[in-house]
Every structure is written in structure tokens, then in C-alpha cells.
Amino acid sequence: MRKVKFLLKGCFCLIILFIIFNLGMFLYCYITPKIDIYKSQSYYLYDSDSNLVFNNNDDWVALSKISPYLVEATINTEDKRFFKHFGIDYIRVAKAVLVNLKSFSMKEGASTITQQYARNLFLNFDKTWSRKMEEALLAFEIETHYSKEQILEGYLNTIDYGGVYGIENASYYYFGKSSEFLNLAESALLCGIPKSPYYYSPLVNFDRAKERQELILKMMLNNEVITKEEYEEAINYELVFEKADDKKSLAGLMYFKDAVINELYNISGIPKSVIDTGGLKVYTTLDIEGQTQLETAISNNMKENTDFQVAGILMQPDNGAVLALVGGVNYNESQFNRAINAKRQVGSTMKPFLYYAALENGFTASSSFISEKTIFTFSGDKTYAPKNYNDRYPNKPISMAAAIAYSDNIYAVKTHLFLGEEVLVDMAKRVGISSNLSAIPSLALGSEEISLIDMVRGYATFANEGYKIKPHFITKVTDSKGVVLYEFNEVKESVLNKSITFILNNLLTSTYDTGFIDYNSPTLVNLLPEMTHKYAVKTGSSGSDYWIIGYNKNAVLGVWSGYDDNREVNFDVYNEHKNIWIQTMEGYLVDKDRKTEWYNIPSNVVGVLVNPITGEVANENSKNSRIFYYIKGTEPYYDMADLDLVFKEDNKKKE
């Protein structure tokens, strides 16, 4: 009996505390200044061709002018208790907690429409506790100062419908009419898109969109919002789309927009007060064709209904202009920009920096090490035992080119230790990588964490033949009257040797060269049939990350994929991951109708026909001979006296 009384008292105290907490929150929000939910983040963003691509106040439509079918579908799908809570649905929160505890995951969410609206307007962060607390406080503030109808109106006018923002824009984009005239079938279809714009856009995958539409209609039927007859009619209604040629309608533009706004706030010459007034015209580096290709490739290769993430950056290597960016697969669920803010283990994409340093320190494309199972022993009896993928080793000497083709880890670590571990750290800093890297043996295999934008910046230095550039999203900012407040000043710093960069760029074509098929196959040889251009490209992986970064003179593209919680990535997504890269690059270059040219041979570089596996000069018995490039004076040749492979420098010493 005492236990029952104790529990009752405990529950009573919790209820009292709950009431006090909510009253306190209400009073705090009531006395604080009213936040403007209509003016927040009012910017005009233009692409690289000066076409307007984003302004969240365009085509605002009153709630009374939106189809009641769309309104009901949204409430039933996103927040059934919208008119019964005060910004936070505690019942839904409790249910989500129980579901997540049972499944040992965080898949079940409980955000209300008000919380989602607050997040879309003011927050650009991932699912952290601090962000959730701030989101809850903003939801309280919005509910305190605005009616439910005003909140719902704002939400519907700003939500992402597959890269088209706001219900009026979406209605015209998909069906060629005002949102006032949407029928039940059309409303349910549009309502289903925001859950995951990559998957449920009917113009990308109609079957997915139709399946979700039917789920929403079933939900409305079960909640007695529509009748059985209305349900059947909507299910069987033939949807006819007015597919616009508006390539600005892209699901990932919000990530790009966030990156632009973040850069805007960090421009020292523009006061924050000026930015906060709104109305600024921001001219960006966005290339709509590049963004379209990147998003389409991701959509075509991603598996639906998973929390697997993808991030990508397409950059112009000459000046660091970010042409396209995707920071995750669903902005509505997570605004965390993985392309910029996430740091992950980069795996073997670290190796090109190592091999440039090696070439700079006397190595050549033919330099060889024996690749076999190896345990490296250091002072204090410390050991390091790296492994090749699938535990496969040639057990013989291989050339640097072969090591790159197979992404051989033993060769990389031997090179790293031979040079000294600080050399790679210094090399990374030289090309603009800002992460604090540790001079450790595993650095050569990418054990340290670096952001995608830093890695793409580093590769851009190879792509532009040796210049460190500054990644940027903004080219110019003007006020509403056209007065220029800021213009990007291009600064390029020469940090690499053009001749050595040329040699490395050619070495990185070995990753898809069939001439290296031997005891192993090149890591990207399966992409060769899809290539119509020449690329320097490298993959990388850790247990929880997949990377691929590659380039030519025209563009450099980096793609990362994995899970936010660092879960192990299954190998079955590896091909899809690589496909995103090749489909984006090929599609972008074709759409731009670019006449791509490979790098010109510097005057102090020579090519020699060699055996690609051993690096030895080719003879009549050599198979799959390839041209390797060398700084003049370091190229190999056969001494006709004994047919041993020697170097000119060594030969001069003998003489």
C-alpha cells in the first residue's frame, strides 16, 4: 500500500512539475520579443548564370487558398494532434521514446509541424540534443505569438516538395495549377514528397511516389477524414504531370543554400545587421547542370527507406568555385551538411598526397617495394600490421603505378615510413587540408578524419596543376538597390611542381586501366565502359566510410557515403557509390558539351614504355605495356651489356 501511495505522490509531483515547466516556458516566450516567421532568411540566391534559384518568400499563398485535401493530408501525415498541442506533442514523444528503446535505434521521430517549421526557418544543425532543445524553445515561441492557422500556412509555404519550395510552387510545377484546385489524389501525392524528396518525387520515381500516396490515402481513410468512395476514386485517379523544364527544382538545394548563408555571415565586409534585414541579392557559384547530375545520380543509386547517407561536392579546380553540393539524402530529416561539417576517415583517398610527396623525394612511377604480409615493428616493441583488401598480396615487387591501381596498403605504409611520417602531414597542410593530422603509420591509409570539402580542395590542387585554391560559394553580394557589397577575389598560390603533378595525374588513371589486371584488378576497372573522358581518380574506404574523388581539367568531384553513427558499411552498396561518381561526372561533362583535354606533357618530362606491374622497361616478351612518365634523367632503360634495369643517374655514377 505504501508503494502505491509513493507512486501516486511521485506521479502527482511530476504532473505539477510538468505544468509549472510549461507555464514557465509560456511566460518566458510571452515576454520575449516576437520572432518574425515571415521575414527570416529572406535572401535572393542566384546561380552562376545569374538566374534566381531561391527565395523563400516568393509565391506565398494564404491557407484559405490551399486545397483542404492538401491541408488534411499534411496534418494526418505529419502531425495528427497539431491542433491539440502547444508546439510539442508529449504523447508522441513518449511513444517515440518507447519505440526507439525497443529497437535500440533513433529511427522514430516526434517532431511536430511547428518544430519542423522552426527548424526550417532558423536552424541548420543535425539531431543533437542542443539543437532539439533550441527547436523546442522556438516551437514554444512560435505557438505563443502565432495562431495554428498562421503556423500551418507558413509551414506549407516553405516546405520542400522535391526541390520545389512551397505548396503553390509545387502545385504549378507538378500539375500546372494553383494549390487551391488540387484534388484528393494530387494532394496525397504532393503530401508524400517531403518525407524524402530524393525518393518520393514522382518525376524521379513514380512507383515510389504512388506507393506513398496510397499509404497516405489509407491513413486518411482509417482516420475517417475521407470516405471509402473518396479513397477508391483517389487511388484510381490517373495522375497527369505538367513536368516543367525548370532544372532549378532540386532536392539538395537547401544544403547548398545553407552553405551560401554560412559563407555570407562570415564575410567580414558585410555587417550582420545588414544581412539580418533581408533582401540581399547573393550571386553564387551554383551550376544547375552539375547540381542536377549529382542529385539524379544519387537518387538513381540510393536504396530507399534507409538511413544511409551520401554527400558530394563538384568543384571547379581552377578557382575553387563549388558548382554543386549535396549534404545528405533528406534535408527535412537532417540539415547537417555532411559535405562541409562532417569529418570522416578518408581511407585510401589519402594516398595521392603520399605519392606526390614520394615523387618529390626521388621516387618514380617505377619505384618498387615487395608487397607481402608485413608486421612493422617500432621502438618499445610496438607493432603495426596493415592488410591489403581481401588479404590479397602479390608477394613480389610492384611499381608505384601498380600500388595505386590496386590500392596496395603495404606499399603505401612502406613508402610512408621510408619518407618519414611528418612528410605526409606537411604535404596535406600544403594543399589546404585544415585537419590536425597525426604523424602515425596508419595516416598513409587514411585513418585520420578529414572533411569532404577539404579533400576535394586538396585534389583540386592536382587538377589545376599545382595551385592551392579557396573553396567558395559566393561570387558577389548586392543590396536590394544593386549596390555591390562584396565580390570574390580569386587568389591562387603555387604549392606543387607542375611536372610532378602531371606524373601523378597520369598514375591515377591506373585505377581503371585493364593493363594492370594481373594477380589483382584495378579498383575502378568496372567503370571503364562508362568512361568517355580521361580521369585521375582514387577510391578509399574504412569500415564505416566509402570515398571516391577524381578529376580532370574541367572538374573535381568527391563523393562520400556511410552512416552518421559510424556503423559498418555493407559492401553491396560499393558499386552504387562508385556509380554516383561516374554518372555525375559523365553527365555533367556531356551536358556542358565540354571538349575536355588531358594535361600537356611538360618539357622536362619523358615517357617510357614499361611493364606496368614491375615498372621495368618493356621488351618483346612484355605484356600489356604502358607508358609511364618520368622527370628527365630518372627514367629507366635497359643497359645493353647485361640487360639489367638501371637508371641514367646510376649509370653516370658508374662511368
LOPAKOL-470799 format. One line per 3 residues: number of its first residue (from 0); for each residue z, y, x of C-alpha. Coordinates in steps of 0.2 Angstrom, whole numbers. Layout:
% LOPAKOL-470799
NUM	Z/Y/X ~ ...
% end
This chain:
% LOPAKOL-470799
0	0/0/0 ~ 4/12/14 ~ -13/8/22
3	-21/13/6 ~ -11/29/5 ~ -15/33/23
6	-34/30/20 ~ -34/41/4 ~ -25/55/13
9	-37/54/28 ~ -52/55/16 ~ -44/69/7
12	-41/79/23 ~ -59/75/29 ~ -66/82/12
15	-55/98/14 ~ -61/100/32 ~ -79/97/26
18	-78/111/13 ~ -69/123/25 ~ -83/120/38
21	-97/123/25 ~ -88/138/18 ~ -86/145/36
24	-104/142/40 ~ -110/151/24 ~ -99/166/28
27	-105/167/46 ~ -123/166/40 ~ -120/178/27
30	-113/192/38 ~ -126/189/52 ~ -142/199/51
33	-156/191/40 ~ -169/182/50 ~ -187/186/46
36	-195/169/42 ~ -212/178/39 ~ -215/188/55
39	-208/175/68 ~ -220/171/81 ~ -234/181/74
42	-247/181/88 ~ -266/181/88 ~ -272/167/101
45	-290/167/106 ~ -299/153/116 ~ -309/155/132
48	-324/161/121 ~ -313/175/113 ~ -313/165/96
51	-297/166/86 ~ -289/149/85 ~ -271/153/80
54	-261/165/69 ~ -248/158/58 ~ -249/172/45
57	-267/170/40 ~ -271/164/23 ~ -253/164/16
60	-253/158/-2 ~ -239/160/-15 ~ -230/145/-20
63	-236/148/-38 ~ -254/147/-32 ~ -252/130/-24
66	-256/114/-34 ~ -240/107/-42 ~ -246/90/-37
69	-245/95/-19 ~ -228/103/-21 ~ -221/87/-29
72	-229/76/-17 ~ -222/85/-2 ~ -204/86/-10
75	-204/67/-14 ~ -211/63/3 ~ -201/74/15
78	-185/79/6 ~ -181/72/-11 ~ -165/81/-13
81	-172/98/-7 ~ -166/107/-22 ~ -148/99/-21
84	-143/103/-3 ~ -139/118/7 ~ -151/116/22
87	-143/99/27 ~ -144/83/17 ~ -127/75/22
90	-131/60/11 ~ -147/57/20 ~ -139/60/37
93	-126/46/33 ~ -140/34/28 ~ -150/38/44
96	-135/35/55 ~ -131/18/47 ~ -150/13/49
99	-150/18/67 ~ -134/10/71 ~ -140/-7/64
102	-157/-6/73 ~ -149/2/89 ~ -163/15/89
105	-166/33/84 ~ -181/30/73 ~ -173/36/56
108	-173/54/54 ~ -164/65/42 ~ -172/82/44
111	-174/92/28 ~ -188/104/24 ~ -178/118/28
114	-173/111/45 ~ -192/107/48 ~ -197/125/44
117	-183/132/55 ~ -189/121/69 ~ -207/125/67
120	-203/144/67 ~ -190/146/81 ~ -188/130/91
123	-199/122/104 ~ -187/108/111 ~ -185/89/109
126	-172/79/100 ~ -157/84/109 ~ -140/87/102
129	-140/106/106 ~ -157/108/98 ~ -151/98/82
132	-136/110/81 ~ -146/125/83 ~ -158/118/70
135	-144/115/58 ~ -137/133/60 ~ -154/140/57
138	-156/130/42 ~ -140/137/35 ~ -145/154/39
141	-162/152/30 ~ -154/144/15 ~ -141/159/14
144	-154/173/14 ~ -169/165/5 ~ -172/155/-11
147	-178/137/-11 ~ -195/143/-18 ~ -197/155/-3
150	-192/142/9 ~ -204/129/2 ~ -218/142/1
153	-215/146/20 ~ -215/128/24 ~ -231/124/15
156	-240/139/23 ~ -236/134/41 ~ -235/115/42
159	-248/106/52 ~ -261/96/42 ~ -271/88/56
162	-273/103/67 ~ -276/115/52 ~ -261/125/49
165	-255/130/31 ~ -260/122/15 ~ -273/135/10
168	-282/132/26 ~ -281/113/25 ~ -287/113/7
171	-303/123/11 ~ -305/113/27 ~ -305/96/19
174	-310/99/1 ~ -319/116/1 ~ -307/124/-12
177	-291/133/-14 ~ -275/123/-14 ~ -272/129/-32
180	-286/117/-38 ~ -280/101/-28 ~ -279/86/-39
183	-266/72/-38 ~ -277/61/-26 ~ -281/75/-15
186	-263/82/-14 ~ -256/65/-10 ~ -269/63/4
189	-265/80/12 ~ -246/77/10 ~ -248/62/21
192	-256/70/36 ~ -241/80/43 ~ -231/64/47
195	-243/60/61 ~ -258/71/62 ~ -266/60/75
198	-266/45/64 ~ -267/52/46 ~ -281/64/47
201	-295/57/35 ~ -308/64/46 ~ -302/54/61
204	-297/38/52 ~ -300/37/33 ~ -292/20/31
207	-275/26/39 ~ -276/41/28 ~ -280/32/12
210	-266/19/16 ~ -253/33/17 ~ -260/42/2
213	-257/26/-8 ~ -239/24/-1 ~ -235/42/-7
216	-243/39/-24 ~ -232/23/-26 ~ -217/33/-21
219	-220/47/-34 ~ -223/33/-47 ~ -206/25/-43
222	-198/42/-44 ~ -205/44/-61 ~ -214/60/-55
225	-231/53/-61 ~ -236/41/-74 ~ -244/24/-72
228	-260/31/-78 ~ -260/45/-66 ~ -256/33/-52
231	-271/22/-56 ~ -283/37/-58 ~ -277/44/-41
234	-279/28/-32 ~ -296/25/-38 ~ -302/43/-36
237	-317/45/-24 ~ -312/57/-11 ~ -326/69/-5
240	-323/79/10 ~ -331/96/15 ~ -330/92/33
243	-331/108/42 ~ -338/111/59 ~ -323/120/64
246	-318/112/81 ~ -303/123/82 ~ -294/111/69
249	-285/101/81 ~ -268/92/80 ~ -262/96/98
252	-265/115/97 ~ -246/118/94 ~ -242/111/111
255	-255/122/119 ~ -248/137/108 ~ -230/134/114
258	-236/134/132 ~ -245/150/130 ~ -230/158/122
261	-218/152/135 ~ -230/160/148 ~ -231/176/138
264	-212/178/139 ~ -212/175/157 ~ -225/189/161
267	-214/202/169 ~ -225/217/164 ~ -223/214/146
270	-206/218/139 ~ -198/205/127 ~ -196/219/114
273	-215/222/114 ~ -218/203/112 ~ -205/201/98
276	-213/215/87 ~ -228/203/85 ~ -246/207/83
279	-251/204/101 ~ -268/198/105 ~ -267/184/118
282	-283/178/126 ~ -281/160/133 ~ -289/148/144
285	-292/135/130 ~ -308/126/130 ~ -311/120/112
288	-323/106/118 ~ -311/100/131 ~ -296/100/118
291	-307/91/105 ~ -312/77/118 ~ -294/75/124
294	-287/74/106 ~ -301/62/100 ~ -299/51/115
297	-280/49/112 ~ -282/47/93 ~ -295/33/96
300	-285/23/108 ~ -267/25/102 ~ -259/12/91
303	-252/19/75 ~ -234/18/69 ~ -226/18/87
306	-215/30/97 ~ -227/28/112 ~ -231/45/119
309	-246/52/128 ~ -248/68/137 ~ -264/76/145
312	-270/91/154 ~ -288/96/158 ~ -289/110/171
315	-302/120/179 ~ -299/116/198 ~ -307/132/205
318	-293/144/197 ~ -280/133/188 ~ -285/138/170
321	-278/125/158 ~ -293/120/147 ~ -284/108/136
324	-267/101/134 ~ -258/88/123 ~ -239/87/125
327	-236/72/113 ~ -243/62/99 ~ -234/71/85
330	-229/89/86 ~ -220/88/69 ~ -208/75/75
333	-206/81/93 ~ -210/98/100 ~ -205/93/118
336	-220/96/129 ~ -222/81/140 ~ -237/88/149
339	-226/103/156 ~ -207/99/154 ~ -206/80/157
342	-203/74/174 ~ -208/55/177 ~ -210/43/191
345	-228/46/196 ~ -232/29/204 ~ -247/27/215
348	-254/43/210 ~ -244/50/224 ~ -254/40/237
351	-269/53/239 ~ -256/65/246 ~ -251/52/258
354	-268/48/263 ~ -274/66/266 ~ -259/68/277
357	-264/52/286 ~ -282/58/289 ~ -275/74/295
360	-264/65/308 ~ -278/54/316 ~ -281/40/303
363	-299/37/297 ~ -306/28/282 ~ -307/13/293
366	-289/13/299 ~ -282/-4/295 ~ -265/-12/293
369	-261/-30/288 ~ -256/-31/270 ~ -244/-46/268
372	-227/-49/260 ~ -216/-37/271 ~ -197/-33/272
375	-194/-17/281 ~ -178/-16/290 ~ -169/1/294
378	-153/6/303 ~ -137/0/295 ~ -146/-16/290
381	-154/-8/275 ~ -170/-16/269 ~ -184/-12/258
384	-196/-25/251 ~ -210/-17/241 ~ -223/-28/232
387	-241/-27/228 ~ -246/-28/209 ~ -245/-46/204
390	-238/-51/221 ~ -256/-52/227 ~ -259/-49/246
393	-274/-51/257 ~ -264/-57/272 ~ -276/-49/284
396	-280/-31/290 ~ -288/-20/277 ~ -296/-2/278
399	-288/13/271 ~ -303/13/258 ~ -298/-4/253
402	-280/0/251 ~ -285/14/239 ~ -297/3/229
405	-283/-10/226 ~ -268/2/227 ~ -260/-8/240
408	-242/-4/242 ~ -239/-12/258 ~ -252/-2/267
411	-245/14/259 ~ -227/11/265 ~ -233/6/282
414	-243/22/283 ~ -229/32/276 ~ -216/26/289
417	-229/27/303 ~ -231/46/299 ~ -213/49/296
420	-206/51/278 ~ -204/70/279 ~ -223/72/281
423	-227/67/263 ~ -213/78/257 ~ -221/93/266
426	-238/88/260 ~ -233/89/242 ~ -225/106/244
429	-241/112/252 ~ -252/108/237 ~ -239/116/225
432	-228/102/219 ~ -212/110/215 ~ -200/95/213
435	-187/92/226 ~ -193/76/233 ~ -183/64/244
438	-189/58/261 ~ -187/40/257 ~ -198/24/260
441	-202/22/241 ~ -209/40/240 ~ -226/33/245
444	-226/23/229 ~ -221/37/218 ~ -203/33/215
447	-199/52/213 ~ -201/61/197 ~ -214/75/195
450	-221/84/180 ~ -239/81/174 ~ -244/99/177
453	-238/99/195 ~ -248/83/198 ~ -264/90/191
456	-261/106/201 ~ -260/95/217 ~ -275/86/213
459	-284/102/209 ~ -282/106/227 ~ -293/91/232
462	-305/95/218 ~ -308/113/224 ~ -309/108/242
465	-293/114/249 ~ -286/129/239 ~ -269/129/231
468	-270/137/213 ~ -258/143/200 ~ -260/134/183
471	-261/146/169 ~ -264/148/150 ~ -267/167/148
474	-281/177/154 ~ -277/193/145 ~ -265/201/133
477	-268/217/122 ~ -258/225/109 ~ -264/227/91
480	-274/243/96 ~ -283/234/111 ~ -273/242/125
483	-273/229/139 ~ -255/225/144 ~ -259/211/156
486	-274/202/165 ~ -273/186/175 ~ -275/190/194
489	-283/175/202 ~ -275/171/219 ~ -281/156/229
492	-273/150/245 ~ -282/139/258 ~ -270/125/262
495	-281/110/266 ~ -295/106/278 ~ -312/106/269
498	-319/92/279 ~ -304/80/277 ~ -304/84/259
501	-322/79/257 ~ -317/62/266 ~ -303/59/254
504	-313/63/239 ~ -325/50/243 ~ -312/37/247
507	-305/40/229 ~ -322/34/222 ~ -317/16/229
510	-306/13/214 ~ -321/9/204 ~ -333/3/217
513	-339/-15/215 ~ -342/-16/234 ~ -323/-19/235
516	-322/-34/225 ~ -315/-47/236 ~ -298/-56/236
519	-294/-42/223 ~ -304/-30/212 ~ -303/-11/212
522	-291/-4/199 ~ -304/5/189 ~ -319/-6/191
525	-319/-9/172 ~ -323/9/168 ~ -339/9/179
528	-350/5/164 ~ -344/21/155 ~ -347/32/170
531	-362/44/171 ~ -354/55/183 ~ -346/53/200
534	-327/55/201 ~ -312/54/213 ~ -299/45/203
537	-282/36/205 ~ -270/27/194 ~ -252/25/195
540	-238/15/186 ~ -219/12/186 ~ -210/1/174
543	-210/14/161 ~ -225/25/165 ~ -244/25/166
546	-253/38/175 ~ -272/42/179 ~ -278/58/187
549	-296/61/193 ~ -308/75/195 ~ -325/81/202
552	-330/99/205 ~ -330/104/186 ~ -314/97/180
555	-297/88/184 ~ -289/78/171 ~ -272/70/171
558	-265/58/158 ~ -248/51/156 ~ -241/38/144
561	-225/30/141 ~ -209/31/130 ~ -197/45/130
564	-182/34/133 ~ -190/26/148 ~ -192/9/140
567	-204/-3/149 ~ -222/-1/145 ~ -232/-16/140
570	-247/-20/150 ~ -258/-22/134 ~ -259/-3/132
573	-266/0/150 ~ -284/-1/145 ~ -281/11/131
576	-273/23/143 ~ -287/22/155 ~ -300/24/141
579	-292/41/136 ~ -296/47/153 ~ -314/42/154
582	-318/46/136 ~ -311/63/138 ~ -320/67/155
585	-337/60/150 ~ -336/68/133 ~ -331/85/140
588	-345/85/153 ~ -358/79/141 ~ -353/92/128
591	-353/106/141 ~ -370/99/147 ~ -364/102/165
594	-375/97/179 ~ -362/90/190 ~ -364/89/208
597	-354/80/221 ~ -347/88/236 ~ -358/93/250
600	-356/85/267 ~ -348/97/280 ~ -357/99/296
603	-343/91/306 ~ -343/75/295 ~ -354/60/298
606	-357/44/288 ~ -357/26/294 ~ -362/10/286
609	-347/-1/286 ~ -339/-17/279 ~ -328/-9/265
612	-314/-21/267 ~ -311/-21/285 ~ -319/-4/290
615	-329/-12/304 ~ -347/-6/307 ~ -359/-16/296
618	-371/-29/304 ~ -384/-41/297 ~ -370/-53/291
621	-360/-39/282 ~ -360/-40/263 ~ -358/-25/251
624	-359/-12/265 ~ -353/5/260 ~ -355/22/269
627	-338/29/275 ~ -336/47/281 ~ -328/52/297
630	-324/68/307 ~ -337/68/321 ~ -330/59/336
633	-319/47/326 ~ -332/37/318 ~ -333/18/323
636	-348/10/331 ~ -352/-7/340 ~ -352/-7/359
639	-367/-17/363 ~ -359/-26/378 ~ -346/-35/368
642	-349/-31/350 ~ -331/-26/348 ~ -327/-12/336
645	-322/4/346 ~ -320/22/343 ~ -330/35/353
648	-314/43/359 ~ -308/27/366 ~ -325/24/374
651	-324/41/383 ~ -307/36/390 ~ -314/20/397
654	-328/30/405
% end
